Amino acid sequence: MASPLDVAVFVLSVACGVLGGSLLAHRGVRMMKGGLLYTVSIGLAVIGLVLTVESVLAFAPDLPVYVPQAFQIAALVVLYFIAYAVWSNATKIQEGA
């Protein structure tokens, strides 16, 4: 039986992935390819997808505990590198101004 917290994590992660995917499909965001909003949209979509998979795996009672946690760690690593890339680009923009 899934706890209310597991269901909330699942719903929020799906919403995060859908929001990121819809932002990527938006014409204005695609025109700014390589920009901050485009990078954040990719990160939002990837993190939403990975956390959705992780929350679905948390519903399976047969899996060891470390399998869903491995997906969480992967999502955090991806989020870190996306945030670092955004920070690096923002620093370059600030130095150029």
JOVEN-V838836 format. One record per pair of residues at least 12 apart in sequence whose ideal C-beta (glycine too) atoms are under 7 Angstrom apart, sorted by sequence separation. I is the first residue (numbers start at 1). J is the second residue. D is the distance in whole Angstrom. If there is no record, write none. Layout:
I/J/D ; I/J/D
This chain:
29/41/6 ; 54/68/5 ; 57/71/7 ; 24/41/5 ; 54/71/4 ; 23/41/4 ; 24/42/7 ; 53/71/6 ; 54/72/5 ; 20/41/5 ; 23/44/7 ; 24/45/6 ; 50/71/6 ; 54/75/7 ; 20/44/3 ; 21/45/5 ; 50/74/6 ; 51/75/6 ; 19/44/6 ; 20/45/3 ; 50/75/4 ; 16/44/6 ; 17/45/6 ; 20/48/5 ; 47/75/5 ; 50/78/7 ; 18/48/7 ; 16/47/6 ; 17/48/3 ; 47/78/7 ; 16/48/4 ; 17/49/5 ; 46/78/6 ; 47/79/6 ; 14/48/7 ; 13/48/5 ; 16/51/7 ; 17/52/6 ; 43/79/6 ; 13/51/4 ; 14/52/5 ; 13/52/4 ; 43/82/4 ; 10/52/7 ; 13/55/6 ; 39/82/6 ; 10/55/4 ; 9/55/5 ; 10/56/7 ; 39/85/6 ; 40/86/7 ; 39/86/6 ; 6/55/6 ; 36/86/6 ; 6/58/6 ; 6/59/7 ; 36/89/7 ; 2/59/5
